[in-house]
Amino acid sequence: MSRLAATFERLHNEGRSALIAFVTAGDPDPAHTPAILDAIVAGGADVIELGMPFTDPMADGPAIQAANIRALAAGTRTADVLAIARGFRERHPEVPLVLMGYANPMLARGADAFAVACAEAGVDGVICVDLPPEEDAALGPALRAAGLDLVRLATPTTDAVRLPAVLAGASGFVYYVSVAGITGTAQAAVGSIDEAVARLKAATALPVAVGFGVRTPEQAAAVARVADGVVVGSAIVEALAAAGGDPQAGATLVAQLSAAVRGARVGVAA
C-alpha cells in the first residue's frame, strides 16, 4: 500500500480528514525549505504538497506567484526540489509527499527521467496542473511505471460527461478545485462543496481532497466535515512570507488548521 493510501485509510479509521499543507520549494531559498517542511509536519500536517517553482504558474494567485518568483530568484531548480524531497523522506519516512507544479519543469528532462528521479527521492505522487487527461501519455505512464500516484484535478465545471476522463488513470486522491479561478482568491460556498464531494465520491473510490479556497481554521473545519482531505496553500505561504520565511509562522498556522480539521467531525454522524 502506498503512503498516500495508507495515510487516508488510517485517518478514515480515525474518523477525520487529512490536512494537506502546501509550500513552495525554494521559498525563500532552498536552504530554508527543509526546516519549513519539518515545522509544518510538527504542526500537524498529514500530507505535504511541495510546489515546484515555475515562471508561469497560471493556476496560482498572487501569494504563490510571489513565492515562485522568490524561489526562482534564489536559484531553485528541479534538482533542488528533488534534493529537498530526498532529505524530507529521510527525516519523515511515513509522511506522504506530493510534488505539485506544471508540465514544463516536469518534462524538460524527459518524463521517464523525471519519474525515476521522483521515485528515488521518495516522492509519493505528482499533481501536474496544466496536463489534461487527454495528454496523459506525456507523463502518466512514466509516473505509474515508477510507482508514483498521479493526482488529478476536478473543478466546478467538470460535468458528468467530462468526469470519467478525469478519473481514468487517477490515483492517490482526487483534488477538487473548489472555485473556478486561481488559488487563494475566493472561497466556494459550503453547500456547493458538499454537493461536489458527494458527486465525486459516487464516481470514485479514491479519497477526495478540497482546495484552492481554504484559508482559515473555520473554513478548513467546514470542508473537513465532508471531504477526505483539506488543502491549504496560499494562507501558509503568506504567513511564511510575512515572517521572512520563519518556519515557526508556518507551524503556528498549521497547528491551528490541524486542530480545526481534527475536531471537525466530533459529534457529527458519519
C-alpha positions as CSV (number, residue, x, y, z in Angstrom):
1,M,0.0,0.0,0.0
2,S,1.3,3.5,-0.9
3,R,2.0,6.1,1.7
4,L,-1.0,8.1,0.4
5,A,-3.4,5.2,0.5
6,A,-2.1,4.1,4.0
7,T,-2.5,7.7,5.4
8,F,-6.0,8.2,4.1
9,E,-7.1,4.8,5.3
10,R,-5.6,5.5,8.8
11,L,-7.3,8.8,9.0
12,H,-10.6,7.4,7.8
13,N,-10.4,4.8,10.5
14,E,-9.7,7.6,13.0
15,G,-12.8,9.4,11.8
16,R,-11.2,12.5,10.4
17,S,-10.0,14.3,7.3
18,A,-6.4,14.8,6.3
19,L,-4.7,18.2,6.4
20,I,-2.7,18.7,3.3
21,A,-0.3,21.6,3.5
22,F,1.3,23.3,0.5
23,V,4.6,25.2,0.4
24,T,6.7,26.3,-2.5
25,A,10.1,24.6,-2.7
26,G,13.0,27.2,-2.5
27,D,10.9,30.0,-0.9
28,P,12.7,32.0,0.4
29,D,15.6,29.8,-0.7
30,P,16.4,26.1,-1.0
31,A,18.4,26.1,2.3
32,H,15.3,27.2,4.3
33,T,12.7,24.8,2.9
34,P,13.7,21.7,4.9
35,A,13.2,23.5,8.2
36,I,9.8,24.9,7.0
37,L,8.7,21.4,6.0
38,D,9.8,20.0,9.4
39,A,7.9,22.7,11.1
40,I,4.6,22.2,9.3
41,V,4.8,18.4,9.9
42,A,5.3,19.2,13.6
43,G,2.4,21.5,13.4
44,G,0.1,18.7,12.3
45,A,0.2,18.4,8.5
46,D,-0.7,14.9,7.4
47,V,0.4,15.2,3.8
48,I,2.8,17.7,2.2
49,E,2.4,19.3,-1.2
50,L,5.7,20.7,-2.4
51,G,5.3,23.3,-5.1
52,M,7.8,23.2,-8.0
53,P,8.7,26.8,-8.8
54,F,7.8,27.9,-12.4
55,T,7.9,31.1,-14.3
56,D,4.2,31.0,-15.4
57,P,2.1,29.4,-12.7
58,M,-1.2,30.2,-14.4
59,A,-3.4,28.5,-11.8
60,D,-1.9,30.3,-8.8
61,G,-2.9,33.5,-7.2
62,P,-0.7,36.4,-6.0
63,A,0.7,34.7,-2.9
64,I,2.0,31.6,-4.7
65,Q,3.0,33.5,-7.8
66,A,5.2,35.7,-5.5
67,A,6.6,32.6,-3.8
68,N,7.6,31.2,-7.2
69,I,9.4,34.4,-8.1
70,R,11.3,34.4,-4.8
71,A,12.2,30.7,-5.2
72,L,13.5,31.2,-8.8
73,A,15.4,34.3,-7.8
74,A,17.1,32.2,-5.2
75,G,18.3,29.9,-7.9
76,T,15.9,27.0,-7.2
77,R,15.8,24.3,-9.9
78,T,14.2,20.9,-10.3
79,A,17.4,19.3,-8.9
80,D,17.0,21.4,-5.7
81,V,13.4,20.3,-5.4
82,L,14.3,16.7,-5.6
83,A,17.1,17.1,-3.1
84,I,14.7,18.7,-0.7
85,A,12.3,15.8,-1.2
86,R,15.1,13.3,-0.6
87,G,16.0,14.9,2.6
88,F,12.4,15.1,3.7
89,R,11.9,11.4,3.1
90,E,15.0,10.6,5.2
91,R,13.6,12.6,8.1
92,H,9.9,11.7,7.7
93,P,9.7,8.2,6.4
94,E,5.9,7.9,6.8
95,V,4.6,11.3,5.7
96,P,3.3,11.4,2.1
97,L,5.0,14.0,-0.1
98,V,3.4,15.1,-3.4
99,L,5.0,17.4,-5.9
100,M,2.7,20.0,-7.4
101,G,3.6,22.0,-10.5
102,Y,3.4,22.5,-14.2
103,A,4.3,20.3,-17.2
104,N,7.3,22.3,-18.4
105,P,9.7,21.6,-15.5
106,M,8.5,18.1,-15.2
107,L,9.0,17.2,-18.8
108,A,12.2,19.2,-19.5
109,R,14.4,16.3,-18.7
110,G,12.0,13.7,-20.1
111,A,9.1,12.0,-18.4
112,D,10.9,8.8,-17.6
113,A,13.9,10.6,-16.1
114,F,11.6,12.8,-14.1
115,A,9.5,10.0,-12.8
116,V,12.6,7.8,-11.8
117,A,14.2,10.8,-10.1
118,C,11.0,11.4,-8.1
119,A,10.7,7.8,-7.0
120,E,14.4,7.7,-6.0
121,A,13.9,10.9,-3.9
122,G,10.9,9.3,-2.1
123,V,8.2,11.3,-3.7
124,D,4.8,9.6,-3.5
125,G,2.7,11.4,-6.1
126,V,2.6,14.2,-8.6
127,I,0.0,16.9,-9.5
128,C,0.5,18.4,-12.9
129,V,-1.8,21.4,-13.1
130,D,-1.7,22.0,-16.8
131,L,-1.7,18.5,-18.1
132,P,-5.2,17.4,-19.1
133,P,-6.3,13.8,-19.2
134,E,-6.1,13.8,-23.0
135,E,-2.3,14.4,-22.7
136,D,-1.8,11.6,-20.1
137,A,0.6,9.8,-22.3
138,A,3.1,12.6,-21.9
139,L,3.7,11.9,-18.2
140,G,1.2,9.4,-16.7
141,P,2.7,6.1,-17.9
142,A,6.2,7.1,-16.7
143,L,4.8,8.0,-13.2
144,R,2.9,4.8,-12.9
145,A,5.8,2.7,-14.1
146,A,7.9,4.3,-11.3
147,G,5.2,3.6,-8.7
148,L,4.0,7.1,-8.2
149,D,0.5,8.3,-7.9
150,L,-0.9,10.8,-10.5
151,V,-3.4,13.0,-8.7
152,R,-6.0,14.5,-11.0
153,L,-7.9,17.8,-10.6
154,A,-11.7,18.1,-10.8
155,T,-13.3,21.5,-10.9
156,P,-16.8,23.1,-10.6
157,T,-17.0,22.9,-14.4
158,T,-16.2,19.2,-14.6
159,D,-19.5,17.8,-15.7
160,A,-20.8,14.2,-15.8
161,V,-19.5,13.8,-19.3
162,R,-16.0,15.0,-18.5
163,L,-15.6,13.3,-15.1
164,P,-14.8,9.8,-16.3
165,A,-11.9,11.1,-18.3
166,V,-10.6,13.0,-15.3
167,L,-10.8,9.9,-13.1
168,A,-9.3,7.5,-15.6
169,G,-5.7,6.8,-14.6
170,A,-6.0,8.9,-11.4
171,S,-4.6,7.6,-8.1
172,G,-3.7,8.7,-4.7
173,F,-6.6,11.1,-4.3
174,V,-8.8,13.4,-6.4
175,Y,-8.1,17.1,-5.9
176,Y,-11.3,19.1,-6.1
177,V,-10.6,22.7,-7.0
178,S,-13.5,24.4,-5.2
179,V,-13.5,27.6,-7.1
180,A,-13.4,28.4,-10.8
181,G,-10.2,30.5,-10.7
182,I,-6.8,30.8,-9.2
183,T,-5.5,29.8,-5.8
184,G,-6.1,31.8,-2.7
185,T,-8.5,34.5,-4.0
186,A,-12.0,33.1,-3.4
187,Q,-14.0,30.7,-1.3
188,A,-16.7,28.4,-2.5
189,A,-20.0,28.1,-0.7
190,V,-20.1,25.2,1.8
191,G,-23.2,23.8,0.1
192,S,-21.5,23.7,-3.3
193,I,-18.6,21.8,-1.8
194,D,-20.9,19.3,-0.1
195,E,-22.6,18.6,-3.4
196,A,-19.4,18.4,-5.4
197,V,-17.7,16.0,-2.9
198,A,-20.8,13.8,-2.9
199,R,-20.8,13.7,-6.7
200,L,-17.1,12.7,-6.8
201,K,-17.5,10.1,-4.2
202,A,-20.3,8.5,-6.1
203,A,-18.0,8.2,-9.1
204,T,-14.7,7.0,-7.5
205,A,-13.4,5.1,-4.5
206,L,-10.4,7.4,-4.3
207,P,-10.2,9.9,-1.4
208,V,-11.4,13.4,-2.3
209,A,-9.5,16.4,-1.1
210,V,-10.7,20.0,-1.5
211,G,-8.5,23.1,-2.0
212,F,-8.0,26.4,-3.8
213,G,-10.3,28.4,-1.4
214,V,-9.4,27.3,2.1
215,R,-7.6,29.8,4.3
216,T,-8.9,29.8,7.9
217,P,-9.4,27.1,10.5
218,E,-13.1,27.7,10.3
219,Q,-13.1,27.1,6.5
220,A,-10.9,24.0,7.0
221,A,-13.3,22.6,9.6
222,A,-16.3,23.1,7.3
223,V,-14.6,21.2,4.4
224,A,-13.2,18.5,6.7
225,R,-16.8,17.5,7.7
226,V,-17.4,16.2,4.2
227,A,-14.1,15.7,2.4
228,D,-11.3,13.2,3.0
229,G,-8.7,15.9,2.7
230,V,-8.4,19.7,3.1
231,V,-5.7,21.5,1.1
232,V,-4.3,24.8,2.4
233,G,-1.6,26.6,0.5
234,S,-1.9,30.4,-0.1
235,A,-2.5,31.1,3.6
236,I,0.6,29.2,4.7
237,V,2.7,30.7,2.0
238,E,1.5,34.2,3.0
239,A,2.2,33.5,6.7
240,L,5.7,32.4,5.9
241,A,6.4,35.4,3.7
242,A,5.1,37.8,6.3
243,A,7.5,36.3,8.8
244,G,10.5,36.4,6.5
245,G,10.5,32.6,6.0
246,D,10.5,31.8,9.7
247,P,9.3,28.2,10.0
248,Q,7.5,28.9,13.2
249,A,5.0,31.1,11.4
250,G,4.0,28.1,9.2
251,A,3.9,25.8,12.2
252,T,1.6,28.1,14.1
253,L,-0.9,28.4,11.3
254,V,-0.8,24.7,10.5
255,A,-1.3,23.8,14.2
256,Q,-4.5,25.9,14.2
257,L,-5.7,24.3,10.9
258,S,-4.9,20.9,12.2
259,A,-6.8,21.4,15.4
260,A,-9.8,22.5,13.4
261,V,-9.6,19.6,11.0
262,R,-9.2,17.1,13.8
263,G,-12.2,18.4,15.6
264,A,-14.5,18.9,12.6
265,R,-16.4,15.6,12.9
266,V,-16.7,15.5,16.7
267,G,-20.4,14.9,17.4
268,V,-21.2,14.6,13.6
269,A,-22.8,11.4,12.5
270,A,-20.8,9.5,9.9
